[in-house]
Amino acid sequence: MSRRIVKEKGAAPDAFEESVGQALFDLGATNSELQADLKDLYITGAREVDVHANRKSIVVNVPYRLLKAFRKIQPRLVRELEKKFSGKDVVIIANRRIMQPVTTGVSNSRPRSRSLTAVHSAILEDLVYPTEIVGKRTRYRTDGSKVMKVLLDPKDRNSTEFKIETFSGVYKKLTGKEVIFEYPALDQATTA
């Protein structure tokens, strides 16, 4: 079981992370369709986030290099974990590192993928996976605050509409940015 959760620098996992690791271990042992896929996968952390007054979400952190393997089984894995932790939405996010901007004259010493903007954008992509983001708008209010509107693919509306509140709450908790998830209005003239 201890190899289902591997923390950075050998830190000991807390009780909640142990319970998520145990749930992954149980899934690997009992679920025959996930068994082969879960064999070499592990997580680096998990935490519970208050999304709304009476709703909680579980954020599972995975190593970036294992993200591709997790994405192959993510819909099934999330469904099974949500059954185990009833009433809580589960989201899987990769660990990414943000580096400080370069203060010297060399501009190529920090990769674009390590900038704050790129990491926050990647967290947004991880959050809504397997749904695709089809558009983003930043709205500046008269009081100076910013709200980002994210347009999700309307073909996945039935499977993700009930999770929109979770996506907003988790993104706000992780990045501190306000975000509103919507589906673009379909033109009746083009569909008829």
Accessible surface in RSA format (square Angstrom, percent):
REM  Atomic radii and reference values for relative SASA: ProtOr
REM  Chains: A
REM  Algorithm: Lee & Richards
REM  Probe-radius: 1.40
REM  Slices: 20
REM RES _ NUM      All-atoms   Total-Side   Main-Chain    Non-polar    All polar
REM                ABS   REL    ABS   REL    ABS   REL    ABS   REL    ABS   REL
RES MET A   1    65.08  33.7  37.44  24.8  27.64  65.8  37.60  32.0  27.48  36.4
RES SER A   2    93.50  79.0  80.33 107.2  13.18  30.4  49.45 105.3  44.05  61.7
RES ARG A   3   149.07  62.6 139.92  71.3   9.15  21.8  67.20  91.8  81.86  49.6
RES ARG A   4    19.48   8.2  19.48   9.9   0.00   0.0   1.26   1.7  18.22  11.0
RES ILE A   5     9.12   5.2   1.42   1.1   7.70  18.6   1.42   1.0   7.70  20.9
RES VAL A   6    69.78  45.9  65.53  59.3   4.25  10.2  68.84  59.8   0.94   2.5
RES LYS A   7    53.35  26.0  41.76  25.6  11.59  27.6  12.08  10.9  41.28  44.0
RES GLU A   8   101.23  58.1  86.56  65.5  14.67  34.9  49.87  96.5  51.36  41.9
RES LYS A   9   205.51 100.3 153.73  94.3  51.78 123.3 114.99 103.5  90.52  96.4
RES GLY A  10    73.02  90.0   0.00   N/A  73.02  90.0  37.90 104.0  35.12  78.7
RES ALA A  11    55.77  51.3  38.92  60.1  16.84  38.3  49.79  70.1   5.98  15.8
RES ALA A  12    90.82  83.5  63.12  97.4  27.71  63.0  67.03  94.4  23.79  63.0
RES PRO A  13    38.40  28.0  23.94  21.8  14.46  52.6  23.94  19.8  14.46  89.9
RES ASP A  14    81.70  57.2  71.98  71.6   9.71  23.0  44.01 103.6  37.68  37.6
RES ALA A  15    86.98  80.0  69.21 106.8  17.77  40.4  75.27 106.0  11.71  31.0
RES PHE A  16    49.09  24.6  42.18  26.1   6.91  18.0  46.54  28.2   2.56   7.3
RES GLU A  17    12.00   6.9  12.00   9.1   0.00   0.0   0.09   0.2  11.90   9.7
RES GLU A  18    63.75  36.6  62.87  47.6   0.88   2.1  32.30  62.5  31.44  25.7
RES SER A  19    47.19  39.9  36.36  48.5  10.83  25.0  41.41  88.2   5.78   8.1
RES VAL A  20     0.56   0.4   0.56   0.5   0.00   0.0   0.56   0.5   0.00   0.0
RES GLY A  21     0.00   0.0   0.00   N/A   0.00   0.0   0.00   0.0   0.00   0.0
RES GLN A  22    72.93  40.8  72.93  53.3   0.00   0.0  35.28  75.1  37.65  28.6
RES ALA A  23     6.10   5.6   4.19   6.5   1.91   4.3   5.79   8.2   0.31   0.8
RES LEU A  24     3.22   1.8   3.22   2.3   0.00   0.0   3.22   2.3   0.00   0.0
RES PHE A  25    78.21  39.1  77.50  48.0   0.71   1.9  77.50  47.0   0.71   2.0
RES ASP A  26    45.49  31.9  44.59  44.4   0.90   2.1   9.55  22.5  35.94  35.8
RES LEU A  27     5.70   3.2   5.70   4.1   0.00   0.0   5.70   4.0   0.00   0.0
RES GLY A  28     5.90   7.3   0.00   N/A   5.90   7.3   3.32   9.1   2.58   5.8
RES ALA A  29    64.94  59.7  34.30  52.9  30.64  69.7  40.43  56.9  24.51  64.9
RES THR A  30   109.28  77.7  76.59  77.6  32.69  77.9  72.05  96.8  37.23  56.3
RES ASN A  31    28.19  19.4  20.98  20.3   7.21  17.4  11.93  28.7  16.26  15.7
RES SER A  32    96.65  81.7  77.32 103.2  19.33  44.5  44.71  95.2  51.94  72.8
RES GLU A  33    97.77  56.1  78.04  59.0  19.73  47.0  36.16  69.9  61.61  50.3
RES LEU A  34     0.13   0.1   0.13   0.1   0.00   0.0   0.13   0.1   0.00   0.0
RES GLN A  35    93.15  52.1  89.97  65.8   3.18   7.6  20.76  44.2  72.39  54.9
RES ALA A  36    80.89  74.4  62.55  96.5  18.35  41.7  68.44  96.4  12.45  33.0
RES ASP A  37    62.79  44.0  48.77  48.5  14.02  33.1  10.26  24.2  52.52  52.4
RES LEU A  38     1.41   0.8   1.41   1.0   0.00   0.0   1.41   1.0   0.00   0.0
RES LYS A  39   123.11  60.1 120.01  73.6   3.10   7.4  65.71  59.1  57.40  61.1
RES ASP A  40   107.30  75.2  88.71  88.3  18.59  44.0  39.25  92.4  68.05  67.9
RES LEU A  41    10.34   5.8   6.70   4.8   3.63   9.1   6.78   4.8   3.56   9.6
RES TYR A  42    41.47  19.4  41.23  23.5   0.23   0.6  30.80  23.1  10.67  13.2
RES ILE A  43     0.15   0.1   0.15   0.1   0.00   0.0   0.15   0.1   0.00   0.0
RES THR A  44    20.95  14.9  13.55  13.7   7.40  17.6  13.15  17.7   7.80  11.8
RES GLY A  45     3.77   4.6   0.00   N/A   3.77   4.6   3.77  10.3   0.00   0.0
RES ALA A  46     5.97   5.5   0.00   0.0   5.97  13.6   0.57   0.8   5.40  14.3
RES ARG A  47   111.81  46.9 110.80  56.5   1.00   2.4  45.44  62.1  66.37  40.2
RES GLU A  48    67.65  38.8  40.47  30.6  27.18  64.7  12.70  24.6  54.95  44.9
RES VAL A  49     1.90   1.2   1.19   1.1   0.71   1.7   1.90   1.6   0.00   0.0
RES ASP A  50    94.42  66.1  75.96  75.6  18.46  43.6  26.16  61.6  68.25  68.1
RES VAL A  51    22.01  14.5   0.37   0.3  21.64  52.2   0.90   0.8  21.11  57.3
RES HIS A  52    96.27  52.6  81.24  56.5  15.03  38.5  63.59  65.5  32.69  38.0
RES ALA A  53   106.85  98.2  57.12  88.1  49.73 113.1  70.91  99.9  35.94  95.2
RES ASN A  54   142.07  98.0 103.37  99.9  38.70  93.2  42.56 102.4  99.50  96.2
RES ARG A  55    73.44  30.8  70.40  35.9   3.04   7.2  16.65  22.8  56.79  34.4
RES LYS A  56    87.45  42.7  85.32  52.3   2.13   5.1  52.46  47.2  34.99  37.3
RES SER A  57     0.00   0.0   0.00   0.0   0.00   0.0   0.00   0.0   0.00   0.0
RES ILE A  58     1.13   0.6   1.13   0.8   0.00   0.0   1.13   0.8   0.00   0.0
RES VAL A  59     0.56   0.4   0.52   0.5   0.04   0.1   0.52   0.4   0.04   0.1
RES VAL A  60     2.48   1.6   2.48   2.2   0.00   0.0   2.48   2.2   0.00   0.0
RES ASN A  61    42.06  29.0  42.06  40.6   0.00   0.0   0.64   1.5  41.43  40.0
RES VAL A  62     0.00   0.0   0.00   0.0   0.00   0.0   0.00   0.0   0.00   0.0
RES PRO A  63    11.06   8.1   8.54   7.8   2.53   9.2  11.06   9.1   0.00   0.0
RES TYR A  64   137.05  64.0 128.57  73.2   8.48  22.1  80.47  60.5  56.58  69.7
RES ARG A  65   182.03  76.4 151.20  77.1  30.83  73.4  70.46  96.3 111.56  67.6
RES LEU A  66    29.07  16.2  28.88  20.7   0.19   0.5  29.07  20.4   0.00   0.0
RES LEU A  67    13.60   7.6  13.60   9.7   0.00   0.0  13.60   9.6   0.00   0.0
RES LYS A  68   163.51  79.8 157.39  96.6   6.12  14.6 104.06  93.7  59.46  63.3
RES ALA A  69    36.19  33.3  31.25  48.2   4.94  11.2  32.32  45.5   3.87  10.3
RES PHE A  70     1.07   0.5   1.07   0.7   0.00   0.0   1.07   0.6   0.00   0.0
RES ARG A  71    61.93  26.0  58.08  29.6   3.84   9.2  14.49  19.8  47.44  28.7
RES LYS A  72   159.09  77.6 129.10  79.2  29.99  71.4  82.76  74.5  76.33  81.3
RES ILE A  73     1.65   0.9   1.43   1.1   0.22   0.5   1.65   1.2   0.00   0.0
RES GLN A  74     7.62   4.3   7.62   5.6   0.00   0.0   0.99   2.1   6.63   5.0
RES PRO A  75    62.82  45.8  52.01  47.4  10.81  39.3  59.00  48.7   3.82  23.8
RES ARG A  76    69.66  29.2  69.66  35.5   0.00   0.0  28.57  39.0  41.09  24.9
RES LEU A  77     1.11   0.6   1.11   0.8   0.00   0.0   1.11   0.8   0.00   0.0
RES VAL A  78    13.62   9.0  13.62  12.3   0.00   0.0  13.62  11.8   0.00   0.0
RES ARG A  79   119.86  50.3 117.05  59.7   2.81   6.7  51.81  70.8  68.05  41.2
RES GLU A  80    32.00  18.4  31.77  24.0   0.24   0.6   1.04   2.0  30.96  25.3
RES LEU A  81     2.11   1.2   2.11   1.5   0.00   0.0   2.11   1.5   0.00   0.0
RES GLU A  82    40.25  23.1  34.26  25.9   5.99  14.3  14.00  27.1  26.25  21.4
RES LYS A  83   133.51  65.1 108.09  66.3  25.42  60.5  80.03  72.0  53.48  57.0
RES LYS A  84    97.95  47.8  62.50  38.3  35.45  84.4  34.29  30.9  63.66  67.8
RES PHE A  85    33.56  16.8  28.29  17.5   5.27  13.7  33.56  20.3   0.00   0.0
RES SER A  86    93.17  78.7  73.84  98.5  19.34  44.6  39.84  84.8  53.33  74.7
RES GLY A  87    72.46  89.4   0.00   N/A  72.46  89.4  44.63 122.5  27.83  62.3
RES LYS A  88    55.64  27.1  51.42  31.5   4.22  10.1  23.45  21.1  32.19  34.3
RES ASP A  89    11.39   8.0  10.86  10.8   0.53   1.3   0.16   0.4  11.23  11.2
RES VAL A  90     2.17   1.4   0.78   0.7   1.39   3.4   0.78   0.7   1.39   3.8
RES VAL A  91     4.60   3.0   2.93   2.7   1.67   4.0   4.60   4.0   0.00   0.0
RES ILE A  92     2.39   1.4   0.57   0.4   1.82   4.4   0.57   0.4   1.82   4.9
RES ILE A  93     7.25   4.1   7.25   5.4   0.00   0.0   7.25   5.2   0.00   0.0
RES ALA A  94     4.89   4.5   0.00   0.0   4.89  11.1   0.00   0.0   4.89  13.0
RES ASN A  95    49.12  33.9  39.12  37.8  10.00  24.1  25.45  61.3  23.67  22.9
RES ARG A  96    69.43  29.2  33.18  16.9  36.25  86.3  20.64  28.2  48.79  29.6
RES ARG A  97   154.33  64.8 145.53  74.2   8.80  20.9  51.10  69.8 103.23  62.6
RES ILE A  98    79.90  45.5  54.64  40.7  25.26  60.9  54.64  39.3  25.26  68.5
RES MET A  99    76.37  39.5  70.76  46.8   5.60  13.3  65.00  55.3  11.37  15.1
RES GLN A 100   157.05  87.8 141.96 103.7  15.10  35.9  47.08 100.2 109.97  83.4
RES PRO A 101    93.47  68.1  86.06  78.5   7.41  26.9  86.06  71.1   7.41  46.1
RES VAL A 102    55.21  36.3  24.62  22.3  30.59  73.7  29.84  25.9  25.38  68.8
RES THR A 103   136.43  97.0  97.50  98.8  38.94  92.8  78.06 104.9  58.37  88.2
RES THR A 104    97.66  69.5  78.66  79.7  19.00  45.3  78.79 105.8  18.87  28.5
RES GLY A 105    83.14 102.5   0.00   N/A  83.14 102.5  45.07 123.7  38.07  85.3
RES VAL A 106    84.70  55.7  79.82  72.3   4.88  11.8  84.31  73.3   0.39   1.1
RES SER A 107   105.56  89.2  76.66 102.3  28.90  66.6  50.42 107.4  55.15  77.3
RES ASN A 108   128.81  88.8  98.97  95.6  29.84  71.8  39.70  95.6  89.10  86.1
RES SER A 109    63.70  53.8  36.83  49.2  26.87  61.9  42.32  90.1  21.39  30.0
RES ARG A 110    62.30  26.2  49.33  25.1  12.97  30.9   2.86   3.9  59.44  36.0
RES PRO A 111    64.41  46.9  52.86  48.2  11.55  42.0  64.31  53.1   0.10   0.6
RES ARG A 112   162.20  68.1 149.40  76.2  12.80  30.5  84.81 115.9  77.38  46.9
RES SER A 113    64.56  54.6  52.76  70.4  11.80  27.2  49.59 105.6  14.97  21.0
RES ARG A 114    93.34  39.2  93.34  47.6   0.00   0.0   4.95   6.8  88.39  53.6
RES SER A 115    11.29   9.5  11.29  15.1   0.00   0.0  11.29  24.0   0.00   0.0
RES LEU A 116    91.34  50.9  90.00  64.4   1.35   3.4  90.00  63.2   1.35   3.6
RES THR A 117    86.04  61.2  84.48  85.6   1.57   3.7  51.75  69.5  34.29  51.8
RES ALA A 118    20.69  19.0  12.23  18.9   8.46  19.2  16.48  23.2   4.21  11.1
RES VAL A 119     3.94   2.6   3.74   3.4   0.20   0.5   3.94   3.4   0.00   0.0
RES HIS A 120    17.26   9.4  17.26  12.0   0.00   0.0   9.11   9.4   8.15   9.5
RES SER A 121    38.06  32.2  34.39  45.9   3.67   8.5  20.05  42.7  18.01  25.2
RES ALA A 122    22.02  20.2  16.48  25.4   5.54  12.6  21.39  30.1   0.63   1.7
RES ILE A 123    21.95  12.5  21.95  16.4   0.00   0.0  21.95  15.8   0.00   0.0
RES LEU A 124     0.44   0.2   0.44   0.3   0.00   0.0   0.44   0.3   0.00   0.0
RES GLU A 125    77.69  44.6  75.21  56.9   2.49   5.9  26.78  51.8  50.92  41.6
RES ASP A 126     1.97   1.4   0.74   0.7   1.23   2.9   0.92   2.2   1.05   1.1
RES LEU A 127     3.21   1.8   0.00   0.0   3.21   8.1   0.00   0.0   3.21   8.6
RES VAL A 128     0.46   0.3   0.12   0.1   0.34   0.8   0.12   0.1   0.34   0.9
RES TYR A 129    68.99  32.2  60.17  34.2   8.82  23.0  29.91  22.5  39.08  48.2
RES PRO A 130    75.13  54.8  59.55  54.3  15.57  56.6  59.59  49.2  15.53  96.5
RES THR A 131     5.31   3.8   0.67   0.7   4.64  11.1   0.00   0.0   5.31   8.0
RES GLU A 132   108.01  62.0 106.06  80.2   1.95   4.6  31.70  61.3  76.31  62.3
RES ILE A 133    31.11  17.7   5.33   4.0  25.78  62.1   5.33   3.8  25.78  70.0
RES VAL A 134    80.25  52.8  41.38  37.5  38.87  93.7  48.84  42.4  31.41  85.2
RES GLY A 135    13.84  17.1   0.00   N/A  13.84  17.1  13.44  36.9   0.39   0.9
RES LYS A 136    81.51  39.8  60.91  37.4  20.60  49.1  43.12  38.8  38.39  40.9
RES ARG A 137   140.06  58.8 135.08  68.9   4.98  11.9  56.72  77.5  83.34  50.5
RES THR A 138    69.10  49.1  42.99  43.6  26.11  62.2  18.05  24.2  51.05  77.2
RES ARG A 139   132.41  55.6 127.38  64.9   5.03  12.0  30.57  41.8 101.84  61.7
RES TYR A 140   149.23  69.7 123.75  70.4  25.48  66.3  91.48  68.7  57.75  71.2
RES ARG A 141   105.38  44.2  94.13  48.0  11.25  26.8  28.22  38.6  77.16  46.8
RES THR A 142   155.10 110.3 114.67 116.3  40.43  96.4  93.01 124.9  62.09  93.9
RES ASP A 143   116.08  81.3  74.75  74.4  41.33  97.7  49.74 117.1  66.35  66.2
RES GLY A 144    58.93  72.7   0.00   N/A  58.93  72.7  35.68  97.9  23.25  52.1
RES SER A 145    45.31  38.3  34.68  46.3  10.63  24.5  43.88  93.4   1.43   2.0
RES LYS A 146   121.70  59.4 106.77  65.5  14.93  35.6  54.82  49.3  66.89  71.2
RES VAL A 147     3.53   2.3   3.28   3.0   0.25   0.6   3.53   3.1   0.00   0.0
RES MET A 148    33.51  17.4  32.17  21.3   1.34   3.2  17.23  14.6  16.28  21.6
RES LYS A 149    59.15  28.9  59.15  36.3   0.00   0.0  15.37  13.8  43.78  46.6
RES VAL A 150     0.00   0.0   0.00   0.0   0.00   0.0   0.00   0.0   0.00   0.0
RES LEU A 151    29.06  16.2  29.06  20.8   0.00   0.0  29.06  20.4   0.00   0.0
RES LEU A 152     0.00   0.0   0.00   0.0   0.00   0.0   0.00   0.0   0.00   0.0
RES ASP A 153    20.68  14.5  20.68  20.6   0.00   0.0   0.25   0.6  20.43  20.4
RES PRO A 154    35.15  25.6  24.76  22.6  10.39  37.8  25.02  20.7  10.13  63.0
RES LYS A 155   159.76  77.9 120.85  74.1  38.92  92.7  82.74  74.5  77.02  82.0
RES ASP A 156    33.76  23.6  31.39  31.2   2.37   5.6   5.42  12.8  28.34  28.3
RES ARG A 157   102.13  42.9 102.02  52.0   0.12   0.3  27.31  37.3  74.82  45.3
RES ASN A 158   140.95  97.2 118.80 114.8  22.15  53.3  35.94  86.5 105.01 101.5
RES SER A 159    70.53  59.6  55.65  74.3  14.87  34.3  52.94 112.7  17.59  24.6
RES THR A 160     8.64   6.1   8.64   8.8   0.00   0.0   8.64  11.6   0.00   0.0
RES GLU A 161    84.03  48.2  75.06  56.8   8.97  21.4  28.11  54.4  55.93  45.7
RES PHE A 162   118.71  59.4 100.55  62.3  18.16  47.3 112.30  68.1   6.40  18.3
RES LYS A 163    24.24  11.8  24.24  14.9   0.00   0.0   6.17   5.6  18.07  19.2
RES ILE A 164    36.42  20.7  36.36  27.1   0.06   0.1  36.36  26.2   0.06   0.2
RES GLU A 165    84.36  48.4  77.59  58.7   6.77  16.1  33.79  65.4  50.57  41.3
RES THR A 166     0.41   0.3   0.41   0.4   0.00   0.0   0.00   0.0   0.41   0.6
RES PHE A 167     5.21   2.6   5.21   3.2   0.00   0.0   5.21   3.2   0.00   0.0
RES SER A 168    28.88  24.4  27.26  36.4   1.62   3.7  22.25  47.4   6.62   9.3
RES GLY A 169    17.01  21.0   0.00   N/A  17.01  21.0  13.57  37.2   3.45   7.7
RES VAL A 170     0.00   0.0   0.00   0.0   0.00   0.0   0.00   0.0   0.00   0.0
RES TYR A 171     1.61   0.7   1.61   0.9   0.00   0.0   0.00   0.0   1.61   2.0
RES LYS A 172    91.12  44.5  87.04  53.4   4.08   9.7  57.60  51.8  33.52  35.7
RES LYS A 173   131.11  64.0 103.70  63.6  27.41  65.3  53.71  48.3  77.40  82.4
RES LEU A 174    49.07  27.3  16.96  12.1  32.10  80.7  18.42  12.9  30.64  82.5
RES THR A 175    23.61  16.8   0.36   0.4  23.25  55.4   4.89   6.6  18.72  28.3
RES GLY A 176    50.98  62.9   0.00   N/A  50.98  62.9  27.39  75.2  23.60  52.9
RES LYS A 177    79.42  38.7  75.43  46.3   3.98   9.5  55.02  49.5  24.40  26.0
RES GLU A 178    86.04  49.4  80.26  60.7   5.78  13.8  22.79  44.1  63.26  51.6
RES VAL A 179     7.69   5.1   0.00   0.0   7.69  18.5   0.00   0.0   7.69  20.8
RES ILE A 180    69.95  39.8  68.39  51.0   1.56   3.8  69.95  50.4   0.00   0.0
RES PHE A 181     8.79   4.4   0.00   0.0   8.79  22.9   0.00   0.0   8.79  25.1
RES GLU A 182    63.00  36.2  59.32  44.9   3.68   8.8  23.89  46.2  39.11  31.9
RES TYR A 183    24.74  11.5   3.77   2.1  20.97  54.6   3.77   2.8  20.97  25.9
RES PRO A 184    38.34  27.9  30.62  27.9   7.71  28.0  36.18  29.9   2.16  13.4
RES ALA A 185    99.47  91.5  65.40 100.9  34.07  77.5  74.99 105.6  24.48  64.9
RES LEU A 186   108.11  60.2  90.71  64.9  17.40  43.7  92.03  64.6  16.07  43.3
RES ASP A 187    93.33  65.4  84.92  84.5   8.42  19.9  15.49  36.4  77.85  77.6
RES GLN A 188   139.67  78.1 133.64  97.7   6.03  14.4  64.19 136.6  75.48  57.2
RES ALA A 189    92.82  85.3  62.54  96.5  30.28  68.9  72.47 102.1  20.34  53.9
RES THR A 190   108.75  77.3  74.23  75.3  34.52  82.3  71.55  96.1  37.20  56.2
RES THR A 191    90.74  64.5  53.51  54.2  37.23  88.7  53.67  72.1  37.07  56.0
RES ALA A 192   120.87 111.1  53.13  82.0  67.74 154.1  90.48 127.4  30.39  80.5
END  Absolute sums over single chains surface
CHAIN  1 A    11556.4       9190.4       2366.1       6131.8       5424.6
END  Absolute sums over all chains
TOTAL         11556.4       9190.4       2366.1       6131.8       5424.6
